């Protein structure tokens, strides 16, 4: 017998031998009982999404009842729970790990927002996409899954790492099979060898929710489509007795069938229930069927994990008498458990040594660039945490649909190859988004804009990107930028950009609206920049040259300005100078954040050319900051803004204005404007007890208090002039952007309702 060289391994083997001797000498058990006299018990676990977490509670009772499981077969979530148990995890560990997971974050399409590059974060403030699709090989494409499983795959990889060199799943502490569906042929696929983490993930590839997974050239989807309770697979493995646990989702009512998603889900459930019925009918009187009463809990209710585990435990405990007919003596069960522990201890004691790193699934010309983004190095011991951090960094680029790894054994000396598996987004490299924003104060002041964007990534092997935007509606605007990373690690970049547009500007006097002016702008610039942190996840700084041309044209003059010569409001000027910009964004969400900060600053200095040919120097700066903290469901969001530029003529309207929702609520948009601006806002909101859905992450109720003003002459600025705005609102972070319905009020403004959706 091979003995482990580690003290812990030797101790476990000695304990196993001792347990064996105690078993043979146990009272009431013949010392010469033939080996294998005990019937082989198979545990069969069905799929059912979140409902499958009830399996963890059932496993706890099986161990309490001393029921040794000789083999496990699972489908979908049953495969994940059963596969982890087969790989050596005990029910207590499973409960701790599963109960501690942020299931909502686990299936997000992107990495946590703080880990994204600043460029990706800025897209959150450009638009919230109503439609997002890609263009590739001459056709438009949609993402192949509604949610991402990158985080789940990394987690499964970590949990099954000790089993990575098993020739088949029969070599696990408990023999195991996972069931998946070949999405091309419709055949059931019984996975009995290879990559255990991949097998578990493939078995849970719910159509329309998780992307199918390719294994050995076959595209595999959720096994529940063909065999959700795989009793027949356990029979073929040699099981004498089946303990089947069925937690399948019941069919939905008519009220849920009014949407494409509802109909698709119902079709999957119908197929699943049909094959489950056949499996249940095949059970014999010797077998046991367990069906925890999960009621209306849905397959998507991962947030109710503890409740599901408790229901599974309580139900299985109520069936304790039935389970005890499969029980063994305490000594025999101790031996069974110890054999599993010995295997796991030996497997975990084999540390890996990375002798080479390879990248699969990407063009060779891009490998050098990718290599510079990761910290893992050949010639070092395996560091799982470092590898996972590397994967998170690659996923944060947004370029890959799948980011995973496996370890390939290179020889008996324990050396391994770290193989990073990447798959480009099937719907890229051209990404198209469409969004909208609308607002109304229900008193005739309304606005609507349609926003379109196009990103073309990886124009060359160093990661160049071309970004374009178009806005139509109340205001028209267009922009284009060519972004080129520099250096092997992309720790500098150059950017050439052009943007322009027309927007309506309302001028107000003390008695109300006095004029409507159209402002036209064209800006051209070249920047040299530095990402801050890995991939720029902490922010970025830019230094560059800018030139801009501006024109204002009066459209309507009235009120106190009715006698004004229109030429006064017809202004032309252009600026040229040097610009420095800095942005740092660590908010956890762009809309209704619960933690983090966002800082943004810009300073431009140069020469300004005015009407008539006169020239003057100018300095323009604009600083803003937001800080967010939370306690429980409550959040406090504090923001401030300071801005200043040279004083302009009355018609040369600058961007420094206030008014509108949470920008001095109770004042009209642009009602307060000038060459210097000071503004502060304190917003409180509380998350409402409403479950997340594909349409809205969360709902909130809260209010804001705002102070600010703008002055034409910076020399006249005074704290005594600060205006007050207030709002009370209910809102939601929706797929279309932030949605607010608010009551706004200002002592020197107005009181009324305000509806806002999208981006300002």
N, C-alpha and C positions, 0 to 999 in steps of 0.2 A: 504494500500500500504506500502510495506517495504521501509523505508527511509535509505539511506546510513549514516553511522555514521561519515563520513568524510565531512568537510565543502565543498570541491569541489563537492562531489556527491550531496549534498543538493542543491547547487546552480544550478547544471545542471538540476535537477528534477524540480526546480521552473521555470527555463527557458523553459523547455518542456511544462509545464502547461500554461505558458504565451503564448508560440507560438501556442498552441492549441486554446486558446481563440481568438487570433488574426486571426487565420485561419477561424474560424466560423464567425467572423465579417467582413471578407474581402469583399470588394465591388464585385458585380457580382457573388457571390456564395451564394446559398440559405443556410440559417442557419440550415434548417431542412433536408438538403440533406442526403439521406440514406447512411449509412456507407458501404464502399466497392463498391461504384458506379463506381469508377475509374477502368478501365481494369487493370488486373495484367500483368506487363511487366517482361519478363524474358530475361536476357542477356546470350547468348550462345557464348562461346569463344573456338575457335579451337586450336589444337596443331600445332606445327611447329618449335620447338626448339627455336633458337635465334629470329626467325621472330616473335615469340609470344610477344616479348617486345613491338611491335607496339600496343598491347592491352592497354598498359598504356596510350599512347596518345589518344586512343579512349575514355577511361574512363574520361580523363580530359575534353573532349568536352561534354560528357554526363552530367557532373556536370555543365559545363557552360550553357548548354541548359536546365538545370533544369528537367532532366529526372530521376524520381525516379525508381530504379530497385528493383523489389519485390523478385526476386530470380535469382541465378546465377548457370549456369552449365558449367563446363569446362573440357577439355581434355589436358593432357600433360602440355605444357607451359601455355595453357589457363587455366588449373586447378590451376596452381601456382599463376598466376596473379589474376584470379577470386577469388580463395580461400582467398588470403591475403586481397583483397578488401572486400569480404564478412565478414572477421573476424574483420573489422574495420579500416584498413589502407585506407587513402584517396589517390587519384592519385598523389598528391604532394609528400607525403611520399614514395609512391612506386617509383616515378621517382628518388627521392634522393637516396633511398636505392639501387635500381637497377643500376642507373647510376654510383654510387660510388663503385660498386663491381669490384674486379679483377677476371673476369670470367675465365681467363686463369689459375690462381692459384686455383680457386674454384673447378675445376675438376681434379686437379693433383692427381695421385694415392697415393702420400705420402704427409706428412705434409711439410711445408716450411723447407728447408734443415737445417737451423740454429737450428731447434727444434729436429732434429734427434740425436740419440746417436752417439758417436764418432765411434763406431763399424760399424754402417750403413754408416756413411760418408766415412769411409776408403774404403768401397766397391766401391765407385765411382772412386777411383784411382787404383783399381785392374783391373777393366774391365768395358767396356760399353757393356751390354748384347745384342747380336744379337737375341738370343732366351732366354726366361725366362719361366720356367714352374715348376710345382711341382710334387711330387710323394707321393701318399696317397693310402692306401688300395690296394697296388699291381698294381696301374695304374698311368700313367702320366696324369697330368691335367694342363689345361690352366686357367688363371683367367677368371671369368665369365663375366666381363665387361672390356671394353677398357679403361675406365676412372673411377675415384672414385667419389662418391657423398657424402662422409662423411661431407665435409665442407658445402655442400648445405643442408644436413639434419639438421645440427646444426643450420644453419641460419633459416630454416623454423621453427624449434622448438622455437627459440627465438621470431620470429615474431608472432607465434600463441600461445604463452604461456598463455595469458589471457583467452583462450578458452578451456583450458585443462580439465575442469570439465563439459563441455556441454554434455548432454545425447545424443543429436543428432545434426546434422548440421542445423536443423530447428531452433535451439536456438541461432544461430549466429546473429549478427546485420542484416545480410541479409541471408536468407536461401540459402543453397549451396549443390551442388552435384558434385562429381568428378567421372570420368569414367576411368576405367582401364580394362585390359584384363586378364582373367584367362589363364595363359600360358600352363596349362595342358589340359583344355577343349576347349579353344578358345572362351569361352563365354564372353560377355560384363559384367563387374561388376560395378554397380552403388554404390558408396561409400557414405553413408548418415549418418554415425555415427562412433564413435570411435576416433582414434587418427588423428586429422586433418593434422598434419605435415606428418605423415606416408601416409595418403591418397594422399596428393599432390605429395609426392616423388614417390609413386607407380604408379601414373598416368603418370609419365614422365620416366618410365623405358624403354628407347628405346632399342630394341633388339640389342645385339652385342656392345652396347656403355655403357649402365648402367645396372648393375646387377638387375634382378627381385627382388621384395621385398615380403617377406612372411607376410601376414596379416591373422590372424584367420585360419591358416592352409592352406591358398590358396596362390599360387605363382603368384604374379601379375606383369604384364608388361604394356607397354605403351598402353593407351586406344585408341590411333589413329589407331591401327590395326583394330579395329572393329567399332569405332564410334568417328570419329575425330571432328565432328560438331554435338553434341548430342541434336538436336532439339526435338527428341521424348521424351527424358528424361524431358525436360522443359514442354512439353505438359502434361506429366503424373503428374507433380507437380502442375498443375492447371493454367498454363500460358494462358492468353488470347492473348497476343501479344508477338512475338519473335523478338528481335534484335540480329541477328546472325553476328558474326565477323569471317570471314574466312581468315586466313593468311597462309594456307597450302603451302608446298613447291611444286613447279611445277616439272614435270618429267624432268630428266636430259637428255642431248644429248648423242649420241653414243660414243663420245670421252671420256666419263667418265666411260664407261662400260668395261674397259679392266682390272679391278682389282676386287678381291673378295669383297672388301669394297664397291666399286662402284656399283656392281651388287646387293649386299645386301641392300644398301641404296635405289636403284631403286625399288626393290621388295616391300620394306616398303612403299615407296611413291605411288606405284601402288595400293596397298591395301587401303591406306589412301584416295586417290583421288576417288576410287570407292564408298566408303561409304559416302564421303562428297557430291558426286553428288546426291546420294539418299536423303540425308538430305536437300539439297537445293531445290530439286523437291517437297519436302513436305511443303515448305513455302507457305503461303497464301498471297493474295494482302494486307492484313492488316499488315503483317510482314515486316521487313526491313533487307536486306542483305547488309553488309558492307564488302568490299574487298579491303583493302589498297594496292596500287600498289608498291609492294616490289621488283619487278624486279628479278634480278639474285642473290640477297642477299640470302645466304644459311642458313640452319638451324644451322650451326656451327659458324656463324659470330657473336659471343657474343661481340666481341670487337667493334661492330658497334651499341651498345645499344642506345646511344643518337640519332643517325641517325634514327634508327628504331622507336623510340618513337616520333621523330619529324614527320616522314612520317605518322604514325598513326594519330597524332594530325591534321596534315594538311589535310589529306583525310577526316577525320570525320568532320572537320570544313567546308569542301566543301559540306558536306551532311547536314549542319545545318538545312536547310529548311525541309528536310525529318524528322529529329529528333524532330523538334519543334511540330510535331503533337502528340508527347507523353509527351510534357512539361506540367508542372503544375504551379500554381501561385508561386510567390516568397515566400509567407508565408507558403504555404503547403510544398514546397520543404525544407524550413528552418526547419519545424517540422520533416520532414523525416530524414534530416541530424542529427538533435539534438537527435532523438531517437537512432540513431547509436552511437553517441558520449556518450550518457548517459550509454548505455550498456557497452561500452569500458571502460569508467571511473570506473564503478562499478567493472568490471572484473579485471582491473589493480589494484584496491585498495585492493584486497584480497591477501595480502602477504602470502607466504607459510612458514611453519615451518617444517623442516626436522626432523622427529622423528626416522627414520631408513634408512639405505642404504643397497640395495641388488644388487647382480650381477646375471644377467641372461645370459645363453648361454655358460658358461664355467664350467669346472669341479670344484667341491667343493674343491678339494685338492689344486687348484691354487688360490682360492679366497684370502687367507691370504696374499699371495705375492702381488696380485693386490691391495689390500686394502692399502698397505704401499706406493703405488705410487701416491695416490690421497690426496688432501688437504681437500676436503669436509668431514664434520663430522656430525654425528647424534646429535640432540639436539641444532641445530643452525638454524637461519633464512635462507631461501633460498637465495643463492648468485649465480645468473645465470652466472656471469663472472667467478666465481671460478669453477663452474661445467663445463663450456666450456673449461677452462684451463685443468681440469682433463681429459676431453675427448681428447684434443689435445695431452696430454702426453701419454695416452694409445694408441692413433693412431700412435704416433711416434715410438712405439716399433716395428712396422711392423708386428705384430703377428695377427692382426685382420682385416678381410674384412669389418666388420661393427662395428662402435662405435657410440652408440646413447644412449639416455636416455628418460625416461618419468617420470612424477610425478603421484603417485597413491594416491587418496584421502583416508584417513584412518578414517575420522569421521567429525562430524559437528563442531568440535573445530578448524578446519583449519589445523590439522596436516597432513603431507604427507610423503610418502615413496619415496625416490629417487631411481629409478630402473635404473641401468646402464646396457644397453643391448649390449653384445659383441657377435660377431660371428667369430670364428677362420677362417682364410683363408682356403677356401675349397681345395686349391691346396697345402697346407702344411701338415705336418711340415717339410718335406724335400723340399728344394728349389734348383733347378738346373739352372745354367746360362752358356751360351756359348757366347764368344766374340772373336774378332780377332783384330789384328793390323797389319798394313803394312806401309812401307816407301820406297821411292826410290828417288835418286837424278838424275835419268835419265842418269847416267854415269857409271852404273854397280854396284853401291853400293845400294843394296836393302835388305829388310828383311821382313819376314812374320812369325807371331806366331798365333796359335790357343790357346785360353784360356778357361778352364772349371773350374767351381766351384760347390761345394755342401755344403749347410748349413743344419744342422739338429738342429732345435730349440726345446726348452723345453724337453731336455732329462730327466729332473726330475722336481719336483714341485717348485724348487727354480730357475728355468730358465737357467739351464746349456745348453751350445751350443757347437756343434762340427762343425768345419769349415775345408774344404779341398779344395785345388786348384791344378790344373795341367796345365802346359804349354808345348805345342809341336810346333816345328818349328825351326827357326833360333837358338833359345835358348831353352833348356829344363829345367823345374823346377817343383818341387812338394812341397807341404807344408800341414801340418795338425796342428790343434790347438784345444785343449779342454779348454773351458772357463767356469768357475764356479763362479757365484755371491755368495757373503757371506753376512750374516746378513739379517735381515728382510726386509730392504729397498734396499739391493743389493749395499750398499755404499762402499763395497770393493769387490775384486775378486782375484782369483788365475787363472793362465793360464799356461798350459804346451804346448810347441810347438816344432815342428821339421820341418826343411825345408832344401832343397838342390837342386843342379842343376848343369848343365854345360852350359857355355857360351863362345862365341868366343870373344877374345880380340885382336884387331889389334894394333901392335906396330909401331910407326912412328919415323923416323929420320928426319934430316933437308932436305933430298932429297925426302922423301915420305915414303910409307909403307915399313917397313923393316922386319916384321915377323908377323905370325899369331899364337896365343897361345890359347889353350883351358884351361879355368879355371874351376875347380870342387870345389864345396863347400858343406859342411854339417854343419848345425847349430842346436844345441839343447839348450833349455832354459826353465826355470821356473820363472814366475813373480808373484809378489804380487802387486796389483794395486788399484788405487782409481779413480772412475769416478768423473769428475768435473762438478758440476751442476746436475740438475735433469736428470736422465738416462744417465749422462755423455754428455749432449748436448753441454757443453762448452769445453769438451776435456777429456783427461785421463792422469794419471801419472803411471809409472811402475818402480818397483825396483826388480831386479832379478839376477839370476846366469845364465851364458851362457858359453857354450863350442863350439868351432868351429874347423873344419878341412879343410885345403885348399891345393890344388895341382894345379900346372900349368904344361902343357905339350906342347912343341912346335909342331906345325903342318907344318909350312913353315918358312924358314929363307932365307932372300935375302937382296939385297941392301947393305948398309953399315955393316950389321950384317952377311953377307954370310960366313965369315970365323970364326964366333963365335962357340965355342963348345956348342952343344945342351944341355949339362948338366947345363950350366949356366942358361938356360931358364927353366930347370926342377927343380921346387922348391916344397918343402913340409913344411908346418908349421901348428901349431895349437895354438889357443888362449883359455885361460880360465880366467874368471874374473867376475866382478860385473858390471851390466849394469843399468843405469838409463835413462829412456825415458820419454819425455813429448810431447804431441801434443794438439793443440787447433785449431779448425777449425770453423770459422763463415762465410765462404763464402756462398753467396746465391746460386751459381751454381758452380759445380766442373769445368765445361768447360765454358770459356768466362764469368767469374763472373762479376757482376756489382757493388758489394759492399762486405765489410767484410774483414777478414784477415785469414791467416793460418800460424801457427807457429809450427815448429817441431824441436826437439833437442834430441840428443842421446850422452851419454858419457859412454865409456867402459874402465875399467882399470883392469889389471891383469898381468898374465905371458904369454909370448910367447915362444914356443918351436920351434927351427929352425932345418934345416938340420944338421946332425952331432951331434945332442943331446944338443947343446948349448941352454941356456935359458936366457931371458932378460925380464925386465918389460916393459909394454907398456901402453900407454894411447891413446885412439882414440875417437875423438869427431867430430860431424857433426851437424851443425846448419843451418836451412833455414827459411826464412820468406817471406810472400807475403802480400801486402796490396793493396786494390782496392777501388777506388772511381769513381763516375760517375756524369755527369751533362748532362741532356737530354739524347740523344742517344750516347753520347761520354763517353768513359771509359779510365781511366789511371790505369794500373796494374804495380806495382813496386815489384820486388823480389830480394832477395840476398841469398847467401849461403857462409858459411865458414866451412872448414873441415881440420882436421890435424890428423896425426898418426906418429908413429915412422918410420924412414926411413927404407925401405926394400931393399933387393937385386933387381936387374933389372928384374929378372924373377918373383918375387913375386908381381904381379900386384895387386894393391889395387883398391877399387871402386872409388877413387877420380879422375874422369876424366871429360873432357868437350869435346864438339863437337856435331854437329847435330843441328837440327832446334831449335832455341831459347835457345840453350845451347852453345853459340858461333857459331851462324849461319855463314856458309861459311867455317867451318872446318869440317873434317870428324869425325864421331862418335869415341870417344876415342883418337882422335889425340893429345889432350893436357891432360897429366896425370902426377900424382906425389903423394907425401906424404902430400902435403899441397895444398889447393885449395882456391881461392877467386873468387867470381863471383857476378855480379850485372846486373840486366836487367830492362829496362823500356819499357813497351809495351803500345801503344795506339791503340784502335779499336773503330769503330763506327758501331752501329747496322744499317743494311740496311733496307729500307722500304719494306720488304718482309714478307708476312703473315706467321704465324706459321703453321705447319702441323704435322701430325703424324711422318713424317720422319725427320723433323728438327725443333728445337725450334726457331732458329733465324739464320740469316746470318750476317757476319761482314766483314769489310775491315779495315786494319790497318797496323802497322809496329812496329818493335822493334829495340832497340839499346842495345847492350850487351858489357860488359867489363869483362875480367877475365883471369886467368891463373892458372897453377898448377906447382909446383916445386918439384923435387925429394928431395932436401935438404931444409927443412923449413928455415934454416938459410940464404938461398940465396933469399928469397922472397922479391920482390921490386915492388912498384907501377909503376916504369918505365917499367916493363916487361908486363904490362897489354895488352892483345890483344883485338881487336875490332871485333865484329860481327854485321851484320845488316840483316834485312829482311823486305820485303813488302809482304802482303798476303791478300787473301780472304779466309774466313773460315766459317764453319757452325757447330753448336752444333747439331749433328745428333743422331739418335737412336743407331748408332754404335760407338759413341764417337766423339771427336773433329776431324774435317776434315779441312786440310789446303792445299792450293796450293800457293806456295810462291816463290819469287825470293830472294835468299840468297847471301850475299856478305861479304867478309872479305879482308882487305888490304893485309894480309899475308896468306890468304887462297885462296879461289876460288870464282867465281861468277857462279851461275847456278840456275836451277829450283829444287824445292823440293816438294814432295807430301807426306802427312802424314795422317794417319787415325788410330784412336784407342788410345792405351796407350803405352808410351815408355817402 
